[in-house]
Amino acid sequence: MLSEKLEGEVTEFFLPRDFDSFCIGCTNCFERSETSCPHYEKLRPITKAMDDADVIILASPVYVYHATGAMKSFLDHYGYRWMVHRPEEKMFHKQAVCISTAAGGGMKSTNKDMADSLFFWGTAKIYKYGAAVRAVAWNGINNKIKNNIEKKTDSLALKIKNNYGKVEPSVKTRLFFNIMRIVQKNGWNKADSDYWQEKGWTDKKRPWKSKE
Ligand SMILES: Cc1cc2nc3c(=O)[nH]c(=O)nc-3n(C[C@H](O)[C@H](O)[C@H](O)COP(=O)(O)O)c2cc1C
């Protein structure tokens, strides 16, 4: 619903249909390169779509108070993109939304499951929306809740459109980035510190100042 209201080109992936691999913990992505991940090729279309997007929407139903296992497995594959490792520069210009639906509760912790990754990827602006739908399918949702969802997605779409091209990472993100900068200057993992040096981030460059 939200993606339609944004009125742009939408590339949609559905989990686990479009990605169903578990991280096997080989740590190749951290220590060598993400291209050494056994699931690199499988994940590539989603990675490319996210990198090309202006807005990323991560959505999950609440399963026992958290995001689905499929969403968790997907996000595990981007551990190497956390600021402590090798964040993707493009994220510092993007907006993202976490959406969760539950029968009754657990939206906050579910949205946090997804927002944690978005934050540590360096995403400039993150919105969260959790809806308790008191149902297990759209047809079973009562009209009052459906109307609320319409209104909330209208207002989210408006905010996102108004902020289009204007977002900058929060003070918290910039602070965290600067702490990571000191860590990378001292070099704790070669693949990461080489990356930071190439980007010029250990020096004066900052990812949110670069043009997309
Ligand atoms: C395995 C499982 C665990 C669930 N855990 C919760 C829960 O912790 N809290 C809750 O309110 N609803 C829970 N639900 C209900 C779903 O979150 C709810 O029906 C959701 O809106 C379904 O979204 P979907 O239509 O996108 O699958 C659970 C459902 C399943 C299948």
The ligand as a Gaussian input file, in Angstrom:
#p B3LYP/6-31G(d) Opt

LIG

0 1
 C        4.320000     -18.303000      13.915000
 C        3.490000     -17.086000      14.189000
 C        3.774000     -16.298000      15.273000
 C        3.012000     -15.182000      15.557000
 N        3.355000     -14.391000      16.635000
 C        2.586000     -13.329000      16.937000
 C        2.911000     -12.501000      18.062000
 O        3.908000     -12.704000      18.764000
 N        2.111000     -11.460000      18.336000
 C        0.994000     -11.186000      17.586000
 O        0.289000     -10.248000      17.916000
 N        0.690000     -11.916000      16.488000
 C        1.458000     -12.967000      16.146000
 N        1.144000     -13.729000      15.024000
 C        0.070000     -13.262000      14.122000
 C        0.601000     -12.467000      12.917000
 O        1.592000     -11.541000      13.310000
 C       -0.488000     -11.655000      12.213000
 O       -1.524000     -12.488000      11.839000
 C        0.078000     -10.891000      11.013000
 O       -0.708000      -9.768000      10.787000
 C        0.120000     -11.733000       9.735000
 O        0.676000     -10.970000       8.694000
 P        0.772000     -11.550000       7.184000
 O       -0.657000     -11.588000       6.676000
 O        1.620000     -10.581000       6.477000
 O        1.363000     -12.927000       7.274000
 C        1.900000     -14.843000      14.733000
 C        1.636000     -15.641000      13.592000
 C        2.401000     -16.750000      13.321000
 C        2.098000     -17.573000      12.096000

